[in-house]
């Protein structure tokens, strides 16, 4: 194990995380003020660029997948996983348990501060709340994952380059040394944003599960309960990670997805069935109808701050998740075609979110409109967790639904952290081949670290907004790295298959792409 692990990278990354956590602990108020200023400036300076990048990414992937390049196969082997397990693993890694949290209440944030210049608290604000919810978790979000996954798939399985990390593909494209200063800086940023992004997810999810379980058990929520929950989650994903992808993550993701489907079916049957179906259908139509405007809405006249606080933040947040989710998707997509990876990432991932958010969100909207739970008012009073519990309590057999809710939240967290630990171990294992996995003990090390940092954050009461900004700051350099690897991938693809007829692409993939002299981006 010691010969395979990049100890310097691990040491520097952990030291950086400790310094940031220490700063949050020693200067919490000052950190929060600085974070707020930085967040405002980042969304102001880079907002339009982020929106354009994401929208153009959707168009690019649609074009490539439907062109002859969609026939490119990532490896000559048969796919390792069934379609259901493959899609389940994508969704389970790409969506944390925060998904469950936002499915219940995100729409309510859009009522008093709606986008697209809509009047607050109006009928239109209610009608467009769920479509915006779907939009923020739909095709554009999954595009950002695919924009990392596809180039890495090509790097590993078509070009046969070694290294399952961002620095490895940047090295293959540009010729810089992976072990040099720039390569190591890229990997340090990657590991840091993994901690930042997952600390946000755990920071939101663990206290919520604590509150829901405490309600079921009739006890008071406590920090001890937070520790117990994180320990349970840690044991589950550590065991899954140690076993490996084939027996661990794939089965855990499969089970989690099935539980989520059971929750959706249960809510659909026990809740306001007709309203859920009608509102989900209507919301899907409004989201599709307004997709372009929502994608490029900057509000330069009204200056409501909506796109900066929501859409631009979300895209930057997805970008912080994109490296480790993209690397994970690439790892489990061996044997698939480029077209199938794009379709299943964008369409299957989005469809799963539309179903989940449509059913759960519509239930909550119904309860608010009927006056059973004042969701909007409770959010305004900072009682978001209580609002979710109150909605669940309106269902028959509410205790069973709450236990199912907690189980799904814990398992979603476990699968996301499992995927993150795998990619972090892969990054710190130089020259990893496409058919290799990091050492189990190495993955276990990152599992432990991913549990300790968020637990520390919760213990010191670090502001989630501050953690959020810390992660978003690193989203900007990742954005530029994504642009670099996308350009490199496109150049590779055109060079390798530009002159190959559509019906011959499969044959060329089977025989292997001819090795060519590496072209540096600086020569473009």
Residue, then its C-alpha position, 0 to 999 in steps of 0.5 A: x500500500x505504501x508504494x502506491x500512495x502519494x503521501x505528499x498529496x495526502x499530507x498537504x490536502x489534510x493540512x489545508x483542510x485542518x487550516x480552514x477548519x481551524x480558521x472557522x473555529x477561531x474566527x467564526x464571525x469574521x470568516x462568515x463576513x469574508x465568505x459572504x463578500x467572496x460569494x457575492x463577488x464570485x457570483x457577480x464576476x463569473x455568473x454569466x460565464x457559468x450560466x453560458x458554460x452550462x447551457x453550451x455544455x447541454x448543447x455540446x453533449x446533445x450534438x456529440x451523442x447524436x453524431x457519429x461520435x456517439x458510437x465510440x465505445x469505452x473499452x472492448x469489454x462487456x459492461x460490468x454492471x446491469x443497466x439498473x445497477x449502473x444508473x443506480x450507482x450514478x444517481x447514488x454517487x451524484x445525489x446526496x441525502x440533501x436531495x431528500x431535504x430539498x425535495x420537500x422544501x426547495x419550492x417554498x424558497x421560491x414563493x417569496x423570492x421567485x425567479x423570472x421576474x414573477x410576482x412574489x406569493x402569486x399563483x404564478x409563483x406557486x406554479x413555477x416553484x416546482x419547475x424551478x426545483x426540477x430545473x436545478x436538479x435536472x439536465x443542466x446539473x447532470x450535464x456538468x457531471x457528464x462534462x467531466x465523466x466523458x473526457x475521463x472515459x475517453x482518456x482511460x478507455x480509448x487513449x489508454x492513458x494511466x491515472x484516474x484523476x483530474x491531474x492525470x487527464x490534464x497531464x495527458x492533454x497538455x504534457x505537464x508533469x502530473x507530479x509537478x507543481x500544477x498537477x499536485x495543485x489540481x489534486x489538492x484542490x480536488x480533495x479540498x472541494x470533496x471535503x467542502x461539498x460533502x461537509x455541506x451535505x452532511x451538515x444539512x442531512x445529519x441534523x435533519x435525520x436526527x430531528x426526524x428520528x427523535x420525533x419517531x422515538x419521542x426524545x430530544x435531538x442531541x449532538x450525541x445523536x449526530x455522532x451516532x448517526x455519522x458513526x452508523x453512516x461511516x460503518x455502512x460506507x466504510x464496509x461498502x468501500x472496503x468490499x469494493x465496487x462490484x460487491x459493495x457500492x453497486x448493491x448498496x446503490x441498487x438497494x437505496x434506489x429501490x427504497x427511494x422508489x418505494x417512498x415515492x410510490x407510498x407517498x403517491x398512494x397515501x397522499x393526494x394522488x390526483x394533485x401529485x400527478x397533475x402538478x408533476x405533469x404541469x411542472x414538467x411542462x413549464x420547466x421544458x417550456x421555460x428551459x432556455x430562459x431559466x438557463x440564461x436568466x441573469x436579472x440585470x434589470x430587476x436585480x432580485x438576486x435570484x439567479x445569483x443565490x440559486x441558479x449560479x450557486x447551484x451550477x457552481x455547487x454541481x461543479x464542485x461535485x463534478x470531478x469526483x462524480x465524473x471520475x466515479x461515472x467514468x470508472x463504472x462506465x467501462x464497456x459503454x458507448x459514448x452515446x449511452x453514457x450521455x443519455x443515461x447520465x443526462x436523461x436517467x439522472x434527470x428523470x429520477x430527480x423529476x420523479x422524486x421531486x415531483x412526487x415529494x414536492x407536490x405533496x408538500x405544496x398540497x399540504x401548504x395550500x390546504x393549510x395543513x402545514x405553513x411550509x413557507x412561514x416555517x421556512x421564514x422562521x428557520x424551522x425547515x426541519x420541523x416543516x418536513x416533519x410536519x408534512x410527513x406527519x400528515x400521512x397515514x402511518x407517518x412513523x413508517x414514512x419517517x423511518x423510511x425517510x431516515x433510512x433513505x437519507x442515511x443510505x444516500x449519504x453512505x453511497x455518496x461518501x463511498x463514491x467520494x472516498x473511491x475517487x479521492x483514493x484514486x487521485x492519491x494513487x498515481x498511474x492507476x489503470x482503468x481496470x484497477x481499483x485503489x487499495x481497500x485500506x487506502x479507501x478506508x482511510x478517506x472514509x474515516x477522514x470524510x466522517x471526521x471533518x463534517x463531524x468537527x464542523x457540526x461540533x464547532x457550529x461552523x456556518x454552512x454558508x461559510x463552508x458553502x463559500x469555501x467550496x464554491x471558491x474552488x469551483x472557479x478553478x475547477x471550471x477552468x480545468x473542465x474547459x481545458x479537459x473538454x477542449x482536449x477531449x474534443x481535439x483527441x476525438x476529432x483527431x482519432x475519429x474525424x476521418x472515420x466513417x460512422x459504420x467503421x467507428x466500432x471497428x476502430x474502437x475494437x482494434x484500438x486508436x493508433x498512438x499519436x504524438x501528444x499535441x499540447x493545447x498551447x499549440x492551438 
